[in-house]
Amino acid sequence: MLSSLLLVSLIASSSTPIPSDLGQPMEWSHGQPPLESIGELAFGEAGILFLADPQAASVFAIKTELEGSQSALNLLIEAPDVQIAALLGTTAVNITINDIAVHPKSGDLYLSVTRGSGTGSQPALVMVDGSGGFKHLKLENIDFMQKRLSAAADDQRAQSITDLVYFDGRLYVAGLSNEEFASNLRSLAFPFDQGQDKTPIEIYHANHGAYETRAPIRTFLPYDIEGEAHLVAAYTCTPLVTFSVTDLKPGQKVRGKTVAELGGGNRPLDMLGYEKNGERFILMSNSRHGVIKIPTKDIGKVPALNQPAAGKQGLGYDSIHELDGVLQMTSAGPQAVAVLIREPDSKGLMLGTIELP
Amino acid sequence: MVSTHAFLGPLLLVCASACRSTEAAQILWPSDFQARQVVQVRHLKDAELEALGSLLEARAGLEQHFAVHVVAAGPTPPMAGSYRLEGGALSFQPSFDWTPNLDYVARYRSPLAGSLGTLESECRFVQAEPEASTQVLRVSPSAALLPENLLRMYLYFSAPMRRGQAYEHVRLLDAEGVPVHEAFIPFQQELWNHAGTRLTLLLDPGRIKRGLVPNLEFGAPLQADQRYTLVVDSGWLDERGVRLREAFSHSFRTTSPDRESPDVALWELELPPPGGMQALNVRFPEALDQAQLQRMIEVLDGAGEPLEGRVTIGEMEALWSFVPVVPWRVGAYELRVDALLEDLAGNSFARAFEQEWSAHSGPQETLEHVTRGFLISDP
C-alpha cells in the first residue's frame, strides 16, 4: 500500500528502531528476475517496486524509472481488461488483474496481471502510459533482488501472499497457507538479507473477550497512532485490529487490540490511510459494501472491544455507495485514490482515479 | 488474396493476406503456435531494410510500421513483443504465447517515402476442442460423519484446473438441497497446490468461531446432526479451458463440534515384527488433516535419527501407515509429531482452534513437537 510512503516521514522521528536481521545485505542482481507468478504490488522508497511471487514463495524488489508521466492522476479507462488482454495477445477471459499500485515519484499506475491460468500461466507487469494506453514492462536488464520465504518444500503446500506493505526499512508480508490456518506475517529487512527467512510473527486478537484467534490477515497498513508506529490489520472475519510496530519482531507472539467491528458478510479487500481537512481517515474496500470511510480520530482511545455482540462496534464508519464494486484500490497521492471497479450495472471493468471522499 | 492451410496435429493454421500495395513484401505466419514463434515480413528491399534497421537501433517507432493485433471490435494496443532484422526479413516475436482460435492481424507499412500502402494478413490458429476428460477424483475428509465445526476440505482433480472460478462451481447443499449461504470463504487467490490439482476450501472461520460477528449474525455454516452434500458442477473449466467430464457430489452427516486438541496417548499402535519391512500402523480415534498427515509425523530410531520410508493414509484419514526402507530392528523408536498437526476442526496439539482468552496469560509458549515412544521386540 502506497500510504506507507506518506507515513514514513510522519513517523520516522518517533519509531523505535527494530534490530536488523542477521545475515549480510543482499546485492542487487542485474538481468531477468526469475518470476514464476505475480500477485500483490507495493512501492518502497526511491521507486523500488516489490512484487509478490506466490508460486515461487518469494518476494522480488525491482528498480523502476523515476521519471514518468503521472498517468494515474486523471485516469478513466473503460474495459482495461480488454486492452491489457490485447496487449498480451489474448482475450479478457484469459487474464486476471491481481493488483494495482501508483509509483510515488513518477505518478504512473502499475498493474500486476496473470495471463492464462495454472501451470501454463505467465506473469506480466503492465503500466499505464501518458496517453492512457497500456505498456507491457519487460522484466529484462533490470536491477532486482529476490527473497525466498521459507515455506513450501513439496508440491502440495503453497503459500499465497495476501498483502505487502513497505514501512520504515522493512517489508511486511501477510500470507495464507493452503494447508494451515494461521496468521502468517513476516517482517523482512530491506535491502533483503541473505539469511534464511525467520519464523513468522504470530499475532493474536481477542474475539470479543471470549476466545482468541490467529486468523490470517487480509489487508493491512502502517498507521501513526498517537505518535507511535502501528499496523492496522483487517481480517477475513470482520474486526479491525491494531498492533504496535515495535512489537512485531520475527518469532515473536504479539497480541493486537480490536478497535472496530465492521459487521458481518463483508470481506475487506484493500485499505489506505489519508488526511482531509485536517482529519484522518482509513478508506477500506469490501467485497460486499463497496468502500467505507473510517474516521480515526479515536483509534488510540477507543477501548478494546471485549463484549460479544452482533453488528458494528467500536470506530464508526460511513459507506461510500458511489464506489460500489471496487475490486482494487490504491493511493494515488495525497488527494486521490486509483480504483479498479466492476460496474454494478454493466458488469464491465473500469480503471480510474477519483478524489478521496 | 492468399490462403494458407497447414495441418499440424489437432492444429489448423488459417491465414489470409490482403495486399493493398504494389510492394513485393510478404507476411509469413509461424506454422506452430506453441512456442511464441515469430511472424515475419519477407522480401524487403535493401533501402527498406536500412530504414527499418535505423528504427530498430533507435528503439523507436518500429511498431508504427509492423505490428500484430488481436482482431477486436474497437481499437486495441499492438501485442507486446520484440523485433529483429535478419536474413533480409523483419521478425516480430510476441512476449506471450499465441492463443488458439483467436484472430490476429499483422500490418506492415513500408518506412520508405512514397510507400503509402499497407500489407495486411490475418491468421487464426485453429485448435479442435479437446475432449472433456478431467474429473473430481475425491474429497478429503472422506468420512461419512464430520464435526459441525469442520474447518477445511480438499478437492482432488485428475488434471490441472483453471484458477479464478472455484467459488462459482462448488456448493454445499443442506438436506433439502438448499445451498448453504457462503459456506466457503472466497479467496481471490484460490488455495491450490502447485500443480493445480488440489483445491483447499475453508469453511468460514468467522462463522465457526463463537462470539464473532459473522457467527452471531449468520450462525455456523454447518449445524450438528444434519446431512450435507458437496456439489461440483461440470461447468468448471480445466487448465485447457475444457469442462469437467461430469459433475461430482459427496454427502456427509454432521456430529457435535470438536473443540479438543488431539492426544497421542490415545493413538493405537500396531507394531511390526523386527527383521522385516512391514508397516507400522497408527490408528487415531478421530480423523486428522489429510494433507498435514503426509508430512507432520516422523519415525525416529534409538539415536533420534528420522527413518526414511513411505507414508500412506487410510481408513478415512484415521490411519497412518509407515513402511521403512530398511528392516525394523529390536529396540526403541519414537513417533515425533509436529505440534501443528490438526484434526478436522483445526484443533492442533499446540492449541485448540478456539482458545479461551485470558488477559493475563498472553499467548502460550509454542509447543513444537509431541512424541510417543514404542518398542520393537521379538515376538
Interface residues (C-beta under 8 A of the other chain):
Chain A: G39 P54 Q55 V82 Q83 A85 A86 L87 L88 G89 T90 T91 N94 T96 N98 R115 G116 S117 G118 T119 G120 S121 Q122 A124 G133 F134 K135 H136 K138 A152 D154 D155 Q156 R157 A158 S160 I161 T162 L176 N178 E179 E180 F181 E202 Y204 A206 N207 H208 G209 A210 Y211 E212 T213 A215 Y235 T236 C237 T238 P239 K253 R255 E261 G263 G264 G265 R267 L269 S287 P308 A309 A310 G311
Chain B: V68 H69 V70 A72 G74 T76 P77 P78 M79 A80 S82 P94 S95 F96 D97 W98 T99 L102 Y104 L151 R152 P160 M161 R162 R163 G164 E182 I185 P186 F187 Q188 Q189 L191 W192 N193 H194 A195 G196 R198 T200 L202 D204 P205 G206 K209 R210 G211 L212 V213 P214 L216 E217 F218 E239 D289 A291 Q292 Q294 R295 L340 E342 G346 E354 Q355 E356 W357 G362 P363 T366
